[in-house]
Every structure is written in structure tokens, then in C-alpha cells.
């Protein structure tokens, strides 16, 4: 385990001109009681995660208590404008500024995602306060998801660890604290974020390395790896990831479809003899796709749906439970182009590119549909197939059939649900 020296902050300086100081030095400028305050906040965060049953691994628990998040997350954006607003209005919190400090501390120890970078911007001279425009290109995933992913990896001391799309390095630092010095590597495509994360990891004394590069290529120089974790969603598994996985290794990634509504989590294991096994299951949430991936959105249709939800008809399908992740995952592939409006009062599914939607209920055995595509009829048919297939919650993925095509199937029976994963898409090059 990495051993970190206790933090000894210097007194706070005089007020600045509103620009954030160099992230490598910023935490030194905070008041002397910050270390005690953050220790209490970390303890509260760990207690909360333990109480709700998310955190169960004792090694990860110790790492969470130990790792000073405020060094890795010295600032945070807060969205001010409502969904759909363009340009987006933000407010940047500077952890070194007295007026921002408490809100920033509460945020970085909460269960929220921490937004850190817009449009690949440099990170050493950001301006605190109101900011207009831009879209987030880097964030720290909300803590419960990070905990679940790292626990699924079954991290132990001495393992070689690779983090793909490491961002500010929170999960990389947690993994490195468990695996030990010089065994954890992160790959980050953005040069500014790479330098930012490495500086902060070095300040903490975490002996982990962040390299700039394309996460889809892994990092062959230090392969093979006992554990590989992808912090980006991908449509299929890049072959280098599997090639760089050691015997008895585990690889965890999100398989992202074009809808953010129904992601899948893929766990790949390599046996001691080299055989690769992959299991895909639905999840409530997953990691965001790589840059260049185009999401489906319901925002352009929300007002129209409220004004005219469509013609009512009887339905044999009650709205499927949100907990039926196996069904919704299959829907993402076998009824493509659909997205859920989770803000609607009753279940609302939209096919934005077909200008069609379906509104279920509420609870009266009817569904209302509008547009040329009968969205609900497709879900009715798929749900019947899903039940005939045994209501699968997990799917097998063949990553090594020799063709490069990655096949998914629920089982080997005649009524199995099956599909192929889409290929990797080209990703725009990062601007210098």
C-alpha cells in the first residue's frame, strides 16, 4: 500500500484576482484546519457508502479514508442553466477561495459527478465564478459508481493495474493505494488533463503514472495487466485491451449504445490457461462514451409530447420495471434508436430520429403512440421474446471468434436473444 505523509498546509494568502492558482500548489494555500475538515468529510462519505451497502471491500474502504480527494479535485464546475439551454451557464468553484470552500468540499465528498474541464481547456489558470458556454470533456465519476467498479475488479496488493480514460486520477489513485507503488498506470487522451492529474498524484505521493494517449490502444509498454478498468464507454471491446490482459486478469468496461438510458457493463476474464470469457449485463448507469460519440436526446420532443402524446390503444405490456436491466439492455440493441425520458410522469420512450414516441399508462392498460414508428409495438414484441428466452439478465460475448465481430447471446437455445456489437468509431483528434 502507498504510504502518504500527513498534509501540513500553510496559512491562507491574501485574496487573488479571481483566477485559480496553479493546481500543483493550490492546496498548500488553504487554511490550517482543512486537513481535519476533509478527514471528517471522508469518514462521513465512507460511513454513508457502507451504510447503504455500496462499500464492502476493506482495502478500498481504507483507501477512501486515506486519499485526500481535495488534492485531486481542487476545483469543480456547477451547472447553473436548465437542461437544453444553449449556451450552458456554469459556475466554477475554486477550492482555495474562502467563499467557495465549503460548497466545494461538500461537493467533492458527495455522491455527485465532479465536472472539471470544458472543451479540453488548460487547467492551470481557470477563472472562478460565472462561465458561459462549452461542454464538459472531463469529470470524476460519482463515488458510488467508482466504488462498485473497483470492487468488481477485486483489487489486491501486487497487481498490475491499467486505467483507461483516467481523467483527474481519482480511481487510479485509489487503485494505486491498494496495489502498491509503481504498479498503476493511467491513459488519458487530453494533454492538459494528463499533466494536471500527474502533478496532483505526485503531490499526494501516490506512485502512479499517467500517460497521454488513445485509451482504445491500452498501454502496451507495461503490459500485461492483472486488472484493466475503462472509465470510458465503448461500443465494443478494443482488441488491445484483451491482448494486454494477463492470465487470471479481469477487465471491466461500459458498453455504450447511442442511448444513455440503458448501458451495459462488460466483465472480461482470462483464465489461467489463456481462455477469454466475457459477460455483459445491464446497469442503471454507466460511463460516458468516448469523444465523438453522438447521444440520442428527448429534449427536442418533450414539449410536443406533452401537447400531443398520441392516440390511445390497449396494450398487453405493462411498463417493464426499471430493475429489468436485461430487457432494457436488449432493447438498446434490438430496438435501436430509442431513448427514455426519465423526467416524464409516466414511462415515455422516444425514437427522436424517426420523430416517434410512446407514452404508457398511466396504469389503465393503454399506451399512447405518435409518429410513423410504432415504438411500443416493438417493445411488446421484444418483451415477449425476452420472456421466451428465460428473462436473461446476463449475456455472453464472444471476443475471439477470429472474424473481429463481437457476438452477444443470451444462451444457446433456439429462442436465444442475439446481436452483434457495433464497431469502434473514429474519434476526433484532440486539439493541442
N, C-alpha and C positions, 0 to 999 in steps of 0.2 A: 504494500500500500504506500502511496506517496505521502510523505510527511511534510506538512506546511507549517511554517513558523507563524506564531501569533502576530496579528496585524497591529502595528503601532502607528496610528495616524498622527499627522502633525496638526497644529491648530488651523482653523479655517482662515482664509485670506480675506482681504477686502473685496467688496463687490466688483465684478468684472463688467465688461461691456455687453454681456448677454451671449457671447459666443462660448461654446463648450471648450474647455481646456483639452489638451492632448489626452486621449483616453489612457495612455500609458502612465500618466501622472495624476489623473483626476482624483482617484480615491484617496491619495495622500492628503488632499486638501479638505477633507471632511472633518467634522468635529470629533473630539476625543471619545465621545460616548457612542460613536457609530458602531464600533465593534460589538459592544454589549447589546445594542439595539438589534443589530442584524442576527446575532446569536439567538436572541429571543424569537425573532420572526422565523428563523429556520426551524427552531424547535416547534413552534406553532404549526408551521407548514407540514412538518413530518408527523406531528400528532394528528393533524386533520386527515392526511393521506392514509395513516394507519387505521384511524377510527372507521373510515368508510370502506376499508378493506382493499384499497388500491395498492398500498405498500406492504409487502410481506417479507421481502428479502432483507436479512440483517446487514449484509455487506453494503447494499445500496442505501439502506437507512443510515448507516454510519457515514457514507459518502455525502449524502444530502445534508446531514448535520454539519459536516466538516467543510464543505465547499462554499466559499464566500461568493455568492451569486452577484453581489453588488459590484465586484471587480469585473466580471464578465459582461454585465448588463448595466453599464454606467449611465445610460440614457434610455429613453423609451418614447415612442410616438403614441399619442392618444388620438383616435379619430373623433372629430367634432361633428362633421356633417352626417346626414342620414344616408342609408343605403341608396345607391343610384345617383347621388349627387355628383356632378362633374363641373368643375374640378373638385376634388376632395379637399376638405378643410381638416388640417391636423393641428395638434399642439405638441411641441416637443418638450418633454420633461428632462431637465438636467439634474442628475443626482447630486451634483456638487453645489447646487443653488439652494439656499435655505428655504425659499418659497415653494420649491418643487419637491423637497427631500422626502417629506412624509408620504405624499401621494406616490412618488416613485418607489419608495421602499415597500409600501403596501402592494403596489402593482407587481413588482418583480418577485414577490413572495406569494402571490396569489395563484389561482388556477387558470389565469388568462394567458394567451399568447402575448409575447413581448415583441412589439414591432420596432425594428432597429434601423432599417435602411430603405430609402426611396430611390428607385431607378439607378441602383448601383453607385450611389453618390460616395465621395470620400467621407471618412468618418472622424477625421481629426480636427474639424473646425465647424461643427454644426451650430446653428443658431437656435437658442431656446425660444419658446413661445409659439405664437401662431405661424403656421406654414401652409401655403396653398399649393395644391396640385401634386402630381406624382403618384406612383403606385409602389407598394411595398415589394422589395426584391429580397429581403432577408428578415427573418424573425426567429425568435426562440419559441419552440413548440410549448404549448401549455403543459404544466408539470405532470398531471395525471397520465397523459399520453406518453411522455418521456419515461416515466416510471414503468408503465405497462410494457413498453418496448424493451427497455433494458432488462427487466425481469424475464421477459420471454427469451432473451439472449442467454440467460443462465451464466452470467459473468463470474469468473473466478480468477484469483491471482495467477500470474504467469501466462495468461492467454495473450495472443497477438490480436489486436483489435483494429478494425478499419471502419471509420465513419465517413459516409458518402454524403456530401452536401452538409458539411459540419457547421456552417453559419458562425455564430458567435462562440461556439465551442462548449455549450453547457453539457450536453450529453457526452461529448468527447471527454470533458474534464471528469465527469462522474465515472465514466468507464475507466479512464486512466488511473483514477484514485483507487479503483478496485484491482485492475490488472497489474499495476506496478509501473515503475519508471521505464520510459523509452519503449513501451510496447504498444502504444495507441497512436494511430495516425488518422488525420482528417484530410479529406479532399474537398476543396471549395473553389468554385469557378470564378468568383469575384476577387480580384486582387486586393481591393480595399478591405474587404471583409477578412481575407486571409491574413493580412498584416495586423488588422485590429484584433483578431482572435489570438494570434500568436503572441502579441505583446501582452495581452491580458493573462494568458496561460503562463507566460514566463513570470509575470509579476506575482502570480499565485504560487509559483514553484512547482506547478504541475508539469511533469516531464512528458509532454505530448507534442507531436509535430503536426502542423497544418501546412499542406502544400497546395499551391494553386494548380488547378487542372480540371479536366472534364470528369465529373464523378462517374459517368457511364463507363469510363475506361478503368475504374478502380485505381489501384496504385501497385503496379507490378513489382516495383523496386523492392518492397518489403514483404511481398507475398511468400508463402501462403499465410492466410489468416485463420485463426480459430473462430473468430466472430466478425461478421460483417453486418453493419447496420446502415440502412439507407434512410436519410432524412428527407428524401425527395420521392414523390410518386412517379412511377414509370409505367408505360403501357404494357411492357413485357420485361423480362429479365435480361439485361445486357450480358452477353456470353462471358466477358472478362470477369464478372463477379463470380460466376460459377467456377471458372478456371482457377481463380485465386483463393478458393475456399479449401482449407486443409481437411484431411481426414478427421472425422468426428466434429467437423465445423458446423456452425449454424449461421444462416443468412436470413435477415428479416427486412422486408420492404413492403411498401404500399403499392398495389397495382391500381393505378388511377384510370378511370374511364373519363369520358368527356363531361360527366355529371359529377358535381361534388357531393351528390346526395347519397351514393351507395358505393363507397370504396371497398376494396378487398385487401386483406393482409396476407402476404405470402411468406411462409416459413420454409426455407430450403435447408436440408441437412445432407451432409456427406457422411456415409458410413465409414467404418474403419477400413473396409475393402475398396472404397472409392465410389460406390454406388450413390447416385444423387436422387433424393426423394424430395418432392415439393408438395405442400398442402396449402390451399387457398381457402380462406373463409371470410365472410362478410363482417364488416365492422361499422359502428355508428359513425366513426370519423377516421380520417387517415391523413397522411402527409400530402402537402400540395404538390402538384405536378411540376416538372422542370419548366424553366422559362421557355416561352414559345408555345405552351400548351393553351388551347382556347377552351374556356369553360362555356357550358350552356348556362343561361340565366333566365329566370322568370320575370325579371323586373319590368321588361317592356310589355308584358302581357297582364300584369297584375290589375291595373285599372280596368282593362277591357273585360277581364274575367269577372270582376265584381259587378260590372254593369250588365253583363250577359253571360252567366255561367253556362247556358246551353239548354238543350231540350232534355227533359227528364225521361228516363226509361227504367224499367225494372232491371235489377242485376242479381245474378246468382252468387256474386262475390262480395262478401262484406269486406270493408277496408282491411287489408292484411296488417298484422301487428308490426310495429316498428322493430320488435325483437326478432322477427323472422328474417334475420340477416341473410340466410341462404337464399331465400326467394328474391330479395331485393338485389342481391349481388347478381343473380342470374338475369334479372330484369335489365340491369345495366348493360349486359351484352346481348341478350336475346330479344329485347325490345329497345333497341338503341335510339338515342336522341331524346330520351325523356329526362326530366328533372322535376324534383319535388319542390313545391312552395311550402316550406315548413312554417311560414308565418300565417298561413291561411287558417281559418276557423275549422274547416273540415278538410279531409285529405284532398289535395289538389295536385294533379300531375299534368305537366305541360310538355308538349313537343314544340319548342319555340321555332325550329326551322321549318316545321310543317304548319305553323300557325293553328295549332290544335290543342285542346285541353280536355280534362275530365275532372269533375268535382263530385266526390262521393258523398252521399247522405244528405242531411245529417241523420243517420240511423233509421231511415224509413224504408230501406230496401230498394232505393233508387240511386241512380247516378245520372248526372247531367253532363252532356258532352257537346263539344262545339268544334267545328273545323273539319277539313277533309279526312283527317286521320282519326279513326276510332281508337283512341288511346286506351280506354277502359276495356274494350273487347280484347285487345292484345294482352292486357294484364290478366283478364279472366282466363284466356286460353293458356297462358304461361303458368298461372297458378294451378290449373288442373294438371298440367304436365309435371309441375314440381311435386304435387302430391302423389302422382303415379310413380314418380322416381323415388319416393320414400321420404319426401321433405328433407332433402340433403342440406346440411349446414356447412359441410366441408367438401372441397373438390380437389381432385388430384390434377397436377400439372406435369406434363411430360416435357422436360427441358432438354432431353438428349435423344431425340429420335433420328438424328442425322440429317434432317432437312432444314433445320433452323427455325421451323414453325413450332410454336409452343401450343400444345393442345391441352384443353381443360375438359374433364369429365367428372360426373358425379359418382359413377360406378361402372361396372362392366355389363349391366343388363341391357336388354333391348329398349327399355324406356328411360335410359340414362339421359340426363341433360348434358350437352356437349357444345363446345365452341372453341375457336382458336383466338389467341391473343393478337391484337394489332401490333405491327412492327414499331420499332423506335422511330420517332420523328426527328427531323433535323432541328437543331436548337440554334437560334441566332447567336452569333459570336458576341462576346461581351465587349462593350466599348472600353477603350483604355481610359 
